[in-house]
Structure formats: structure tokens, C-alpha cells
Amino acid sequence: MPAELLDGIAVARAIRDEVAVAVAAQKARGVVPGLAVVLVGEDPASTVYVRNKGRACEEAGMHSVTIRLPDTASQAELLAVVDQLNADPAIHGMLVQMPLPKQCNADEVIRRIDPAKDVDGFHPINAGKLLIGEKDGFAPCTPAGVIELLKRYDVPTSGADVVIVGRSNIVGKPMASLLMQPGVDATVTICHSRTRELPTHTRRADILIAAIGRPKFVTADMVKPGATVIDVGINRVDEPRAKNGYVLAGDVDFAPVSAVAGKITPVPGGVGPLTIAMLLKSTLVAASRVRVA
Amino acid sequence: MPAELLDGIAVARAIRDEVAVAVAAQKARGVVPGLAVVLVGEDPASTVYVRNKGRACEEAGMHSVTIRLPDTASQAELLAVVDQLNADPAIHGMLVQMPLPKQCNADEVIRRIDPAKDVDGFHPINAGKLLIGEKDGFAPCTPAGVIELLKRYDVPTSGADVVIVGRSNIVGKPMASLLMQPGVDATVTICHSRTRELPTHTRRADILIAAIGRPKFVTADMVKPGATVIDVGINRVDEPRAKNGYVLAGDVDFAPVSAVAGKITPVPGGVGPLTIAMLLKSTLVAASRVRVA
């Protein structure tokens, strides 16, 4: 029996609908949730992604601002934009689209964002609050989306052995922070390029989360029968017959793994759509924390 | 063959000697590293511990201040002391001794400490920097001491399977943060009270770190032959024949486990002495970051 598909599009749709209802409630108390996205340069993937964020905001009834800087923008210009958004009462959440051109220092930019508006959850204080279990920060959108997906498909996490492959600051580490908290209660292992005998770890996972960035890295022999497999990877793979000359592939070798797994996310249509949905949700949360006189 | 003892007293002595040399260098450039410890109330264990910190500072040539507040001190009084120490240029590191009396809010106190003086590493921004891998924060002293112990005894961590039992904010979580960083490169699993089949995890550990707070919790059958066992627990166990009516016991059942393990820390004399040594080292680091005109 092939694995059950975890439908990220449907879950994202449900979250966005819930956010739209809550946005209306915020408006009723006089707060219009507002998200600002800063895009430096014209990277095609980033441009598409930023446009999608803007559209999703508007569809949810939010205020949306996109600020475009040329790819020659200096660090000082970028920081000035961040400062201006920090001070703007119409903006509750903001993010600076990565990657930045090389003259810009991403770490400094992230630290400059007001943590109360850091809906990407990349500021160190928000990373710390997530790890410590303080509730007044923001979680990075992709791992937060994975948690939502697991919850809405009733995948039990308490006592589950979860193996995360990949230790990035935007997926692997915050994913571990979320999963180990009391209430979620997973037993988390973080694997990476230096892990010895990786398959012995992945094969004991009740929930396997792949966030490596290498297409089809996770093969069927690495998965325990019946496991839930979450594929965070989105890789471009050359494919001359495809319209753009490439296809998207996850970190998981989908067809063979789905013959072994109990539940699995497709790519595309799995974790990807959840990222924008959770960004909207975090912006809503940021707006809901604003006190109205 | 019984396990090799990892001598925390000797390693702490070496660290404190190195710190004393570096303190002299700081003094030569006009900076006297200063540590302030705030003690609220008269808990006997805390009082001893604070006194030991003060003595260790003085022995290393540091400036040491202990501020005592009555156990009736209000949150406002405590925050005022923190503010004063934040502003004091003679103080480079400070900590507020836990636990606090119940009228005080520890989270708020910790957040009030200037992160640049937070040598306990408990401020959320320092927890976040540790997880992200930014080098300009502070690590909590006990897990930092464990890393030093492993390094100085040449216990390899790269690719090693490390299992941490306990997910506290002062030991388990920051221990995981330190061990998963590039350069340390352990494959880390964090276990806790909800973990299923705990022994199956602990038995695969090359390095097993016990931070549970329950005496003799880790038994010989839970340890892989030859593993390195680090015991962070310090528990009082009633013992009528002892002078004080109790003895100190770790989280590890020492005698039988030391017959199985390759290396092991005793309690006392293992991790404990490293905590104060690392506190001195962090205070030195804080002082060394001060710019002199």
C-alpha cells in the first residue's frame, strides 16, 4: 500500500482561511495586519517568491508592502530601510528576502530587525526564545509549517523518534527546537554531513525530516516501514524535456520511498505552501500583540 | 578494566590558571575583569556556591562583588540592582543566583541583564547565538565546561553519537547547541521524560550525558561498553552515617557504570568544578571585549 500523501496545499489553504477570519477580527479593533518584504536585486526565484507573499497577504486582507532595492544597494541603504520599517506603525511583520548580494551582511541585517516584527524568526533572540520555550517570539516559517502539518494529520509526536537530516539555522535547528518542547515531546536527533552511518539513524525514525538540499538523497533503504517522511528540500534538477529545462525534486527519492513510508509529503505541494501560510499567521500574531488605546 | 576517570578538579585548575594569566594581560591594558553575583535570600547551598565564586574570582586576580538582598526583596528592587550593574563599567559579567524567592520573576530578571554581561548565558539572545553558531555570545557554564573536559581528554566528538538525557534550559538544550555546531560535529539526540525506550538510545551513545536530577538513574545496562559517560547530576541522598546526614550522588550509578564505560566523570569532582572555572573564563572574555580608548 503506498504512503498516504500529506497535502501541504490543502493544509496551507485551511491556515490561510483561518488567518483571513482572524485578520477581519483585527481590523474590527482597528488594526490592519501589515507585512513588509524587502527584496534586494532581481534574482528570479526570489522575485517570484516575494510576489507570491504579497498576493497571499492581500488575499488574507492584510496590508502588504514590497520594497525593492537595486542589487547595488549598500549595507547602509539596506539598514536604513530596516530602520524605517521598524518605526512604521502600519508594519507588524517584516522580512528581508535572502540571499543578499555579497556587499551586504545578512547577519547584521537580521539583528537590526525589531525582534517583535521578525516574522521569519531569524533574529538570535527569537531563535533563543524558541529553544528555551518562551512563547512571545516567532518560529521560522518552514519548521512551524511542518509542526502544523503533523498536527493536522494527527501524526503523534510525543515520545516519537524524530530524525532531522540537516542542521541549518533556518530549518534543521529550529525544527529541533520546536519538536523537543514539552507538549510536543519528540525525542529528536539532528544528523548532518559529519554523521557516521546515517542510515542507522534514519531507519529508526518514526518521523524523518529531510532538509539537506540534495535531490533524492533519502532512499527507500533509509526509511523505516510505516514512517512519516517530511521532505523540506526543493532542488532544481536538469530535465531537457521540461518546459524550463528543469524539474523540482525534493531531498527524498519520492516513488520508492512512498512505497515504504506510512505518510509522505510530495514536492512540490508538501512543505512549500506551508511556509507562506505560516508567514501570514506570524504577521497576524505580531499584529494581535499590538495594544490599541 | 575500570573506566578512566575524567578529573574535573584538575581540568578546572588548569582553566583557572590560564584565566589568571589572561587576567594579568587584561590588567596590563587597564581593564580589571569584574564579576558581580546577586544573591537573594539565604539558601545554604546558594550561599556556599556564591562564596566559592567570589573566592575563585579573587584567586584569579579579578574584581569580585557580591550583592545580597533579603529574601523579602521585591522584583522591583532586584531589577534596580540589575540595572545598576548593567551601568557599572567595573562589572563585565554578572549573574543572579537561582533559585529566586517566589515573589520574583526569574525570566524577567534574566531578560533585564545586559546580554554583553550575561556570563551565565541564560538570556534568550545568548541561547539563540549559541544555537545559531554566532561567536559573540556566552554559553551556559556547565555545558561549556563539559566541552572543555571532552577536549582536554581528547574524546573525539566529530561524528560521535551523543545522547543527552534531560532537556533543561541550563544544561540539556545548550549542551545540544554546543555539540551540534560545525567543528564539534556530534550527532546529538536529546532524550527526556517522554522518550520511549530510553535504554535503546543511551546504549548507542559514544558519549552519554546525564542531566536528569535523579540519583543513580543511569544504570550499567544503559551504557555501551567503552562509552564516555558525563554525569552532570548533583543530588543529595539521605545517609544517616554521613556528617551532614546526606551524601552527594550523581545521576549515574557510578560503581557499576564505571565497570562498563571507557571514561567517566566522578561526582563530586567531575563536572561541578568546571562550572565555576568556565564562569571565570566567560567573565574574562566579557572584559576582553571592552574597548579601551
Chai-1 contact restraints between the chains, C-beta under 6 A:
chainA,res_idxA,chainB,res_idxB,connection_type,confidence,min_distance_angstrom,max_distance_angstrom,comment,restraint_id
A,P124,B,I125,contact,1.0,0.0,6.0,A-B,restraint_1
A,P124,B,G128,contact,1.0,0.0,6.0,A-B,restraint_2
A,P124,B,K129,contact,1.0,0.0,6.0,A-B,restraint_3
A,P124,B,I132,contact,1.0,0.0,6.0,A-B,restraint_4
A,I125,B,P124,contact,1.0,0.0,6.0,A-B,restraint_5
A,I125,B,I125,contact,1.0,0.0,6.0,A-B,restraint_6
A,I125,B,G128,contact,1.0,0.0,6.0,A-B,restraint_7
A,A127,B,G128,contact,1.0,0.0,6.0,A-B,restraint_8
A,A127,B,L131,contact,1.0,0.0,6.0,A-B,restraint_9
A,A127,B,I132,contact,1.0,0.0,6.0,A-B,restraint_10
A,G128,B,P124,contact,1.0,0.0,6.0,A-B,restraint_11
A,G128,B,I125,contact,1.0,0.0,6.0,A-B,restraint_12
A,G128,B,A127,contact,1.0,0.0,6.0,A-B,restraint_13
A,G128,B,G128,contact,1.0,0.0,6.0,A-B,restraint_14
A,K129,B,P124,contact,1.0,0.0,6.0,A-B,restraint_15
A,L131,B,A127,contact,1.0,0.0,6.0,A-B,restraint_16
A,L131,B,L131,contact,1.0,0.0,6.0,A-B,restraint_17
A,L131,B,K173,contact,1.0,0.0,6.0,A-B,restraint_18
A,I132,B,P124,contact,1.0,0.0,6.0,A-B,restraint_19
A,I132,B,A127,contact,1.0,0.0,6.0,A-B,restraint_20
A,I132,B,N169,contact,1.0,0.0,6.0,A-B,restraint_21
A,S158,B,R194,contact,1.0,0.0,6.0,A-B,restraint_22
A,G159,B,R194,contact,1.0,0.0,6.0,A-B,restraint_23
A,G159,B,R196,contact,1.0,0.0,6.0,A-B,restraint_24
A,R167,B,M180,contact,1.0,0.0,6.0,A-B,restraint_25
A,N169,B,I132,contact,1.0,0.0,6.0,A-B,restraint_26
A,K173,B,L131,contact,1.0,0.0,6.0,A-B,restraint_27
A,M180,B,R167,contact,1.0,0.0,6.0,A-B,restraint_28
A,M180,B,I190,contact,1.0,0.0,6.0,A-B,restraint_29
A,D185,B,R194,contact,1.0,0.0,6.0,A-B,restraint_30
A,T187,B,C191,contact,1.0,0.0,6.0,A-B,restraint_31
A,T187,B,T195,contact,1.0,0.0,6.0,A-B,restraint_32
A,V188,B,I190,contact,1.0,0.0,6.0,A-B,restraint_33
A,T189,B,T189,contact,1.0,0.0,6.0,A-B,restraint_34
A,I190,B,M180,contact,1.0,0.0,6.0,A-B,restraint_35
A,I190,B,V188,contact,1.0,0.0,6.0,A-B,restraint_36
A,C191,B,T187,contact,1.0,0.0,6.0,A-B,restraint_37
A,R194,B,S158,contact,1.0,0.0,6.0,A-B,restraint_38
A,R194,B,G159,contact,1.0,0.0,6.0,A-B,restraint_39
A,R194,B,D185,contact,1.0,0.0,6.0,A-B,restraint_40
A,T195,B,T187,contact,1.0,0.0,6.0,A-B,restraint_41
A,R196,B,G159,contact,1.0,0.0,6.0,A-B,restraint_42
